[in-house]
Amino acid sequence: MGKGPERTPPPLVRRVLRAVYEAARDMKPPGWVGIGTLGLRVDRIRLDQAIALAVRSGWLRTAGQPPLTIALTAAGTSLVEDSSDRAESA
């Protein structure tokens, strides 16, 4: 059986979630975005690992094999929005 959801994503996963959230902001959910369009400056192996963790944790969905596009789940969207609310109130 797979690993259960993480409570707090590692920093790179948070960056990926935020990048997907920003890229899909004006799209109807789920906003599918190309992984290559996220503009994250990180090697592909680490990026793939972060995406895989986010998928296992229920924050992202992928399409393609290997994954070419990703979209936030409702849980991923909530996580990003909750972290934004905390940052604004700090």
N, CA, C and O atoms as a GROMACS GRO file, in nm:
protein
  360
    1MET      N    1   0.085  -0.118   0.000
    1MET     CA    2   0.000   0.000   0.000
    1MET      C    3   0.089   0.124   0.000
    1MET      O    4   0.197   0.123   0.058
    2GLY      N    5   0.044   0.230  -0.065
    2GLY     CA    6   0.123   0.352  -0.079
    2GLY      C    7   0.130   0.433   0.049
    2GLY      O    8   0.058   0.409   0.146
    3LYS      N    9   0.218   0.527   0.046
    3LYS     CA   10   0.237   0.617   0.158
    3LYS      C   11   0.114   0.707   0.174
    3LYS      O   12   0.056   0.750   0.074
    4GLY      N   13   0.076   0.736   0.296
    4GLY     CA   14  -0.040   0.821   0.323
    4GLY      C   15  -0.006   0.968   0.302
    4GLY      O   16   0.109   1.003   0.277
    5PRO      N   17  -0.108   1.052   0.312
    5PRO     CA   18  -0.086   1.196   0.290
    5PRO      C   19   0.008   1.257   0.393
    5PRO      O   20   0.006   1.223   0.512
    6GLU      N   21   0.089   1.346   0.346
    6GLU     CA   22   0.177   1.423   0.432
    6GLU      C   23   0.098   1.541   0.486
    6GLU      O   24   0.005   1.589   0.421
    7ARG      N   25   0.133   1.587   0.604
    7ARG     CA   26   0.064   1.704   0.660
    7ARG      C   27   0.125   1.834   0.608
    7ARG      O   28   0.052   1.924   0.567
    8THR      N   29   0.255   1.843   0.609
    8THR     CA   30   0.323   1.963   0.563
    8THR      C   31   0.419   1.926   0.449
    8THR      O   32   0.511   1.846   0.469
    9PRO      N   33   0.398   1.982   0.332
    9PRO     CA   34   0.485   1.948   0.220
    9PRO      C   35   0.624   2.008   0.237
    9PRO      O   36   0.640   2.116   0.293
   10PRO      N   37   0.726   1.937   0.187
   10PRO     CA   38   0.862   1.993   0.186
   10PRO      C   39   0.866   2.119   0.099
   10PRO      O   40   0.776   2.141   0.018
   11PRO      N   41   0.969   2.200   0.116
   11PRO     CA   42   0.977   2.328   0.043
   11PRO      C   43   0.964   2.315  -0.109
   11PRO      O   44   0.894   2.395  -0.171
   12LEU      N   45   1.029   2.217  -0.171
   12LEU     CA   46   1.019   2.206  -0.317
   12LEU      C   47   0.877   2.169  -0.359
   12LEU      O   48   0.828   2.219  -0.460
   13VAL      N   49   0.811   2.084  -0.284
   13VAL     CA   50   0.672   2.050  -0.316
   13VAL      C   51   0.584   2.174  -0.304
   13VAL      O   52   0.497   2.196  -0.387
   14ARG      N   53   0.607   2.255  -0.200
   14ARG     CA   54   0.530   2.380  -0.186
   14ARG      C   55   0.553   2.472  -0.306
   14ARG      O   56   0.460   2.536  -0.354
   15ARG      N   57   0.679   2.478  -0.354
   15ARG     CA   58   0.708   2.561  -0.473
   15ARG      C   59   0.634   2.511  -0.595
   15ARG      O   60   0.581   2.591  -0.673
   16VAL      N   61   0.630   2.378  -0.613
   16VAL     CA   62   0.560   2.320  -0.727
   16VAL      C   63   0.411   2.351  -0.717
   16VAL      O   64   0.349   2.394  -0.815
   17LEU      N   65   0.352   2.328  -0.600
   17LEU     CA   66   0.210   2.355  -0.581
   17LEU      C   67   0.178   2.502  -0.609
   17LEU      O   68   0.080   2.532  -0.677
   18ARG      N   69   0.259   2.591  -0.558
   18ARG     CA   70   0.238   2.735  -0.579
   18ARG      C   71   0.250   2.769  -0.728
   18ARG      O   72   0.170   2.847  -0.780
   19ALA      N   73   0.349   2.711  -0.796
   19ALA     CA   74   0.368   2.738  -0.939
   19ALA      C   75   0.248   2.691  -1.021
   19ALA      O   76   0.204   2.760  -1.112
   20VAL      N   77   0.196   2.573  -0.989
   20VAL     CA   78   0.078   2.521  -1.059
   20VAL      C   79  -0.042   2.612  -1.030
   20VAL      O   80  -0.119   2.644  -1.120
   21TYR      N   81  -0.057   2.651  -0.905
   21TYR     CA   82  -0.168   2.740  -0.865
   21TYR      C   83  -0.162   2.870  -0.945
   21TYR      O   84  -0.264   2.915  -0.997
   22GLU      N   85  -0.046   2.930  -0.954
   22GLU     CA   86  -0.031   3.056  -1.026
   22GLU      C   87  -0.054   3.038  -1.176
   22GLU      O   88  -0.120   3.121  -1.239
   23ALA      N   89  -0.001   2.930  -1.232
   23ALA     CA   90  -0.014   2.906  -1.376
   23ALA      C   91  -0.159   2.878  -1.416
   23ALA      O   92  -0.200   2.911  -1.528
   24ALA      N   93  -0.235   2.816  -1.327
   24ALA     CA   94  -0.372   2.777  -1.359
   24ALA      C   95  -0.476   2.874  -1.304
   24ALA      O   96  -0.596   2.847  -1.309
   25ARG      N   97  -0.432   2.985  -1.253
   25ARG     CA   98  -0.520   3.080  -1.184
   25ARG      C   99  -0.643   3.119  -1.266
   25ARG      O  100  -0.753   3.126  -1.211
   26ASP      N  101  -0.627   3.143  -1.394
   26ASP     CA  102  -0.738   3.189  -1.477
   26ASP      C  103  -0.809   3.077  -1.553
   26ASP      O  104  -0.889   3.103  -1.643
   27MET      N  105  -0.779   2.953  -1.517
   27MET     CA  106  -0.840   2.838  -1.584
   27MET      C  107  -0.953   2.781  -1.500
   27MET      O  108  -0.956   2.794  -1.378
   28LYS      N  109  -1.046   2.716  -1.569
   28LYS     CA  110  -1.153   2.645  -1.500
   28LYS      C  111  -1.092   2.518  -1.439
   28LYS      O  112  -1.018   2.446  -1.507
   29PRO      N  113  -1.122   2.489  -1.310
   29PRO     CA  114  -1.065   2.369  -1.248
   29PRO      C  115  -1.111   2.241  -1.318
   29PRO      O  116  -1.225   2.235  -1.364
   30PRO      N  117  -1.026   2.140  -1.326
   30PRO     CA  118  -0.886   2.146  -1.288
   30PRO      C  119  -0.805   2.213  -1.398
   30PRO      O  120  -0.823   2.182  -1.516
   31GLY      N  121  -0.720   2.303  -1.362
   31GLY     CA  122  -0.637   2.373  -1.459
   31GLY      C  123  -0.511   2.293  -1.487
   31GLY      O  124  -0.416   2.297  -1.409
   32TRP      N  125  -0.509   2.222  -1.598
   32TRP     CA  126  -0.392   2.141  -1.635
   32TRP      C  127  -0.285   2.232  -1.695
   32TRP      O  128  -0.313   2.310  -1.785
   33VAL      N  129  -0.163   2.220  -1.644
   33VAL     CA  130  -0.050   2.299  -1.695
   33VAL      C  131   0.066   2.206  -1.728
   33VAL      O  132   0.085   2.103  -1.664
   34GLY      N  133   0.141   2.245  -1.828
   34GLY     CA  134   0.259   2.168  -1.867
   34GLY      C  135   0.369   2.184  -1.764
   34GLY      O  136   0.395   2.295  -1.716
   35ILE      N  137   0.432   2.074  -1.730
   35ILE     CA  138   0.539   2.078  -1.630
   35ILE      C  139   0.650   2.173  -1.675
   35ILE      O  140   0.706   2.246  -1.593
   36GLY      N  141   0.681   2.173  -1.804
   36GLY     CA  142   0.787   2.258  -1.855
   36GLY      C  143   0.755   2.407  -1.853
   36GLY      O  144   0.844   2.490  -1.870
   37THR      N  145   0.629   2.442  -1.833
   37THR     CA  146   0.590   2.584  -1.834
   37THR      C  147   0.593   2.646  -1.695
   37THR      O  148   0.565   2.765  -1.680
   38LEU      N  149   0.627   2.569  -1.594
   38LEU     CA  150   0.621   2.620  -1.457
   38LEU      C  151   0.735   2.716  -1.424
   38LEU      O  152   0.723   2.796  -1.331
   39GLY      N  153   0.844   2.710  -1.498
   39GLY     CA  154   0.955   2.802  -1.474
   39GLY      C  155   1.032   2.776  -1.346
   39GLY      O  156   1.095   2.867  -1.293
   40LEU      N  157   1.026   2.654  -1.296
   40LEU     CA  158   1.101   2.622  -1.174
   40LEU      C  159   1.245   2.587  -1.210
   40LEU      O  160   1.270   2.506  -1.299
   41ARG      N  161   1.337   2.648  -1.141
   41ARG     CA  162   1.479   2.625  -1.168
   41ARG      C  163   1.529   2.515  -1.075
   41ARG      O  164   1.588   2.541  -0.970
   42VAL      N  165   1.502   2.391  -1.116
   42VAL     CA  166   1.542   2.275  -1.038
   42VAL      C  167   1.564   2.161  -1.136
   42VAL      O  168   1.498   2.154  -1.240
   43ASP      N  169   1.658   2.070  -1.103
   43ASP     CA  170   1.683   1.961  -1.196
   43ASP      C  171   1.560   1.870  -1.206
   43ASP      O  172   1.481   1.860  -1.113
   44ARG      N  173   1.548   1.805  -1.319
   44ARG     CA  174   1.427   1.728  -1.351
   44ARG      C  175   1.406   1.611  -1.255
   44ARG      O  176   1.292   1.576  -1.225
   45ILE      N  177   1.513   1.551  -1.207
   45ILE     CA  178   1.498   1.438  -1.114
   45ILE      C  179   1.432   1.485  -0.984
   45ILE      O  180   1.337   1.422  -0.937
   46ARG      N  181   1.481   1.594  -0.927
   46ARG     CA  182   1.421   1.647  -0.804
   46ARG      C  183   1.278   1.693  -0.828
   46ARG      O  184   1.191   1.674  -0.743
   47LEU      N  185   1.252   1.755  -0.944
   47LEU     CA  186   1.118   1.800  -0.978
   47LEU      C  187   1.023   1.680  -0.988
   47LEU      O  188   0.912   1.684  -0.936
   48ASP      N  189   1.067   1.574  -1.056
   48ASP     CA  190   0.985   1.454  -1.068
   48ASP      C  191   0.956   1.392  -0.932
   48ASP      O  192   0.846   1.344  -0.907
   49GLN      N  193   1.056   1.393  -0.843
   49GLN     CA  194   1.036   1.339  -0.708
   49GLN      C  195   0.934   1.422  -0.630
   49GLN      O  196   0.848   1.368  -0.560
   50ALA      N  197   0.943   1.554  -0.643
   50ALA     CA  198   0.848   1.642  -0.574
   50ALA      C  199   0.707   1.622  -0.627
   50ALA      O  200   0.611   1.619  -0.550
   51ILE      N  201   0.693   1.606  -0.758
   51ILE     CA  202   0.562   1.583  -0.818
   51ILE      C  203   0.507   1.449  -0.771
   51ILE      O  204   0.389   1.439  -0.738
   52ALA      N  205   0.591   1.346  -0.769
   52ALA     CA  206   0.546   1.213  -0.724
   52ALA      C  207   0.497   1.218  -0.580
   52ALA      O  208   0.395   1.158  -0.547
   53LEU      N  209   0.569   1.288  -0.493
   53LEU     CA  210   0.528   1.301  -0.353
   53LEU      C  211   0.394   1.375  -0.343
   53LEU      O  212   0.307   1.337  -0.265
   54ALA      N  213   0.379   1.480  -0.422
   54ALA     CA  214   0.254   1.557  -0.420
   54ALA      C  215   0.136   1.472  -0.470
   54ALA      O  216   0.024   1.485  -0.420
   55VAL      N  217   0.162   1.386  -0.568
   55VAL     CA  218   0.056   1.297  -0.617
   55VAL      C  219   0.019   1.196  -0.508
   55VAL      O  220  -0.099   1.175  -0.480
   56ARG      N  221   0.120   1.133  -0.447
   56ARG     CA  222   0.094   1.036  -0.340
   56ARG      C  223   0.021   1.099  -0.222
   56ARG      O  224  -0.057   1.033  -0.154
   57SER      N  225   0.047   1.226  -0.199
   57SER     CA  226  -0.014   1.297  -0.086
   57SER      C  227  -0.152   1.352  -0.120
   57SER      O  228  -0.221   1.404  -0.032
   58GLY      N  229  -0.192   1.342  -0.246
   58GLY     CA  230  -0.326   1.386  -0.285
   58GLY      C  231  -0.336   1.533  -0.321
   58GLY      O  232  -0.446   1.588  -0.325
   59TRP      N  233  -0.223   1.599  -0.347
   59TRP     CA  234  -0.224   1.742  -0.378
   59TRP      C  235  -0.222   1.772  -0.527
   59TRP      O  236  -0.265   1.879  -0.569
   60LEU      N  237  -0.172   1.677  -0.607
   60LEU     CA  238  -0.162   1.695  -0.752
   60LEU      C  239  -0.217   1.573  -0.824
   60LEU      O  240  -0.222   1.464  -0.768
   61ARG      N  241  -0.258   1.595  -0.949
   61ARG     CA  242  -0.290   1.487  -1.043
   61ARG      C  243  -0.199   1.505  -1.163
   61ARG      O  244  -0.161   1.618  -1.196
   62THR      N  245  -0.165   1.395  -1.228
   62THR     CA  246  -0.079   1.402  -1.346
   62THR      C  247  -0.150   1.341  -1.466
   62THR      O  248  -0.243   1.261  -1.450
   63ALA      N  249  -0.105   1.379  -1.585
   63ALA     CA  250  -0.154   1.320  -1.709
   63ALA      C  251  -0.033   1.294  -1.798
   63ALA      O  252   0.059   1.376  -1.806
   64GLY      N  253  -0.035   1.180  -1.864
   64GLY     CA  254   0.074   1.142  -1.952
   64GLY      C  255   0.166   1.042  -1.884
   64GLY      O  256   0.168   1.030  -1.761
   65GLN      N  257   0.241   0.973  -1.966
   65GLN     CA  258   0.337   0.876  -1.912
   65GLN      C  259   0.464   0.889  -1.992
   65GLN      O  260   0.467   0.843  -2.105
   66PRO      N  261   0.570   0.949  -1.942
   66PRO     CA  262   0.579   1.010  -1.809
   66PRO      C  263   0.489   1.134  -1.801
   66PRO      O  264   0.446   1.186  -1.904
   67PRO      N  265   0.462   1.181  -1.679
   67PRO     CA  266   0.373   1.296  -1.664
   67PRO      C  267   0.421   1.418  -1.743
   67PRO      O  268   0.537   1.459  -1.732
   68LEU      N  269   0.331   1.473  -1.820
   68LEU     CA  270   0.360   1.593  -1.899
   68LEU      C  271   0.284   1.714  -1.847
   68LEU      O  272   0.331   1.827  -1.857
   69THR      N  273   0.166   1.689  -1.793
   69THR     CA  274   0.085   1.797  -1.738
   69THR      C  275   0.040   1.760  -1.598
   69THR      O  276   0.027   1.642  -1.563
   70ILE      N  277   0.017   1.864  -1.518
   70ILE     CA  278  -0.026   1.843  -1.380
   70ILE      C  279  -0.135   1.943  -1.345
   70ILE      O  280  -0.146   2.049  -1.406
   71ALA      N  281  -0.215   1.904  -1.247
   71ALA     CA  282  -0.324   1.991  -1.199
   71ALA      C  283  -0.336   1.973  -1.049
   71ALA      O  284  -0.314   1.864  -0.996
   72LEU      N  285  -0.371   2.079  -0.982
   72LEU     CA  286  -0.396   2.072  -0.838
   72LEU      C  287  -0.526   1.999  -0.811
   72LEU      O  288  -0.623   2.013  -0.886
   73THR      N  289  -0.529   1.924  -0.705
   73THR     CA  290  -0.654   1.868  -0.654
   73THR      C  291  -0.716   1.972  -0.563
   73THR      O  292  -0.656   2.077  -0.538
   74ALA      N  293  -0.836   1.944  -0.514
   74ALA     CA  294  -0.899   2.035  -0.418
   74ALA      C  295  -0.811   2.048  -0.293
   74ALA      O  296  -0.798   2.157  -0.237
   75ALA      N  297  -0.752   1.937  -0.249
   75ALA     CA  298  -0.665   1.941  -0.131
   75ALA      C  299  -0.541   2.026  -0.158
   75ALA      O  300  -0.497   2.101  -0.070
   76GLY      N  301  -0.485   2.016  -0.277
   76GLY     CA  302  -0.368   2.097  -0.313
   76GLY      C  303  -0.402   2.245  -0.319
   76GLY      O  304  -0.325   2.329  -0.273
   77THR      N  305  -0.517   2.276  -0.377
   77THR     CA  306  -0.562   2.415  -0.383
   77THR      C  307  -0.581   2.471  -0.243
   77THR      O  308  -0.538   2.583  -0.214
   78SER      N  309  -0.645   2.395  -0.156
   78SER     CA  310  -0.666   2.439  -0.018
   78SER      C  311  -0.535   2.463   0.054
   78SER      O  312  -0.520   2.560   0.127
   79LEU      N  313  -0.439   2.374   0.032
   79LEU     CA  314  -0.309   2.387   0.096
   79LEU      C  315  -0.241   2.518   0.054
   79LEU      O  316  -0.188   2.590   0.138
   80VAL      N  317  -0.242   2.546  -0.075
   80VAL     CA  318  -0.179   2.669  -0.125
   80VAL      C  319  -0.252   2.792  -0.071
   80VAL      O  320  -0.190   2.887  -0.026
   81GLU      N  321  -0.385   2.789  -0.077
   81GLU     CA  322  -0.462   2.904  -0.030
   81GLU      C  323  -0.448   2.925   0.120
   81GLU      O  324  -0.439   3.038   0.166
   82ASP      N  325  -0.444   2.815   0.197
   82ASP     CA  326  -0.424   2.827   0.342
   82ASP      C  327  -0.288   2.885   0.373
   82ASP      O  328  -0.276   2.968   0.463
   83SER      N  329  -0.184   2.844   0.302
   83SER     CA  330  -0.050   2.896   0.328
   83SER      C  331  -0.042   3.044   0.289
   83SER      O  332   0.031   3.120   0.352
   84SER      N  333  -0.116   3.084   0.186
   84SER     CA  334  -0.119   3.225   0.146
   84SER      C  335  -0.188   3.309   0.253
   84SER      O  336  -0.144   3.420   0.284
   85ASP      N  337  -0.297   3.256   0.309
   85ASP     CA  338  -0.368   3.328   0.414
   85ASP      C  339  -0.280   3.347   0.537
   85ASP      O  340  -0.280   3.454   0.597
   86ARG      N  341  -0.205   3.244   0.573
   86ARG     CA  342  -0.115   3.255   0.688
   86ARG      C  343  -0.004   3.356   0.661
   86ARG      O  344   0.032   3.433   0.750
   87ALA      N  345   0.049   3.359   0.540
   87ALA     CA  346   0.156   3.452   0.507
   87ALA      C  347   0.106   3.596   0.511
   87ALA      O  348   0.177   3.686   0.555
   88GLU      N  349  -0.016   3.618   0.464
   88GLU     CA  350  -0.072   3.754   0.464
   88GLU      C  351  -0.104   3.803   0.604
   88GLU      O  352  -0.096   3.923   0.630
   89SER      N  353  -0.139   3.713   0.696
   89SER     CA  354  -0.174   3.757   0.830
   89SER      C  355  -0.052   3.769   0.923
   89SER      O  356  -0.063   3.818   1.036
   90ALA      N  357   0.064   3.724   0.874
   90ALA     CA  358   0.186   3.730   0.957
   90ALA      C  359   0.248   3.868   0.954
   90ALA      O  360   0.350   3.890   1.018
   0.00000   0.00000   0.00000
